[in-house]
Amino acid sequence: MNEGAESMKDTIGKAIALGLGLAVAGKEQVERTIDELVKKGELSRAESGSLTEELVRKGEEAKSRVEEMVRARVYALLGEGTLATKEDIERLKARVSELEQRLAGN
């Protein structure tokens, strides 16, 4: 591999490593990062468009996977009875109110 190709591979590797962070930051941040690489001469203008699209796509995929993992874990916790749901809290409030009324009536 020539020096330019090695530098390009290293640069892409660094950019991919930032994928999730860039996905959170959004497309504008990806574009700014790619523009900086073009200005430094580490990436050609022609390569920048496809790399931007790829990083945005991979970032969105990573973000979706993280969201799905979080959603699955929250549902698992709710299913285990570890966390109180809004309905649980409302039921408890109603029960406390009923008990307070009974006590006040005695």
RAMOLIN-V939277 format. One record per backbone hydrogen bond with DSSP energy under -0.5 kcal/mol. CO is the residue of the C=O (numbers start at 0). NH is the residue of the N-H. Records with the same first field share a line. If there is no record, write none. Layout:
CO: NH, NH
This chain:
1: 5
2: 6
3: 7
4: 8
5: 9
6: 10
7: 11
8: 12
9: 13
10: 14
11: 15
12: 16
13: 17
15: 18
17: 21
18: 22
19: 23
20: 24
21: 25
25: 29
26: 30
27: 31
28: 32
29: 33
30: 34
31: 35
32: 36
33: 37
34: 38
35: 39
36: 41, 42
37: 40
43: 47
44: 48
45: 49
46: 50
47: 51
48: 52
49: 53
50: 54
51: 55
52: 56
53: 57
54: 58
55: 59
56: 60
57: 61
58: 62
59: 63
60: 64
61: 65
62: 66
63: 67
64: 68
65: 69
66: 70
67: 71
68: 72
69: 73
70: 74
71: 75
72: 76
73: 77
74: 78
75: 79
76: 81, 82
77: 80
84: 88
85: 89
86: 90
87: 91
88: 92
89: 93
90: 94
91: 95
92: 96
93: 97
94: 98
95: 99
96: 100
97: 101
98: 102
99: 103
100: 104
101: 105
102: 105
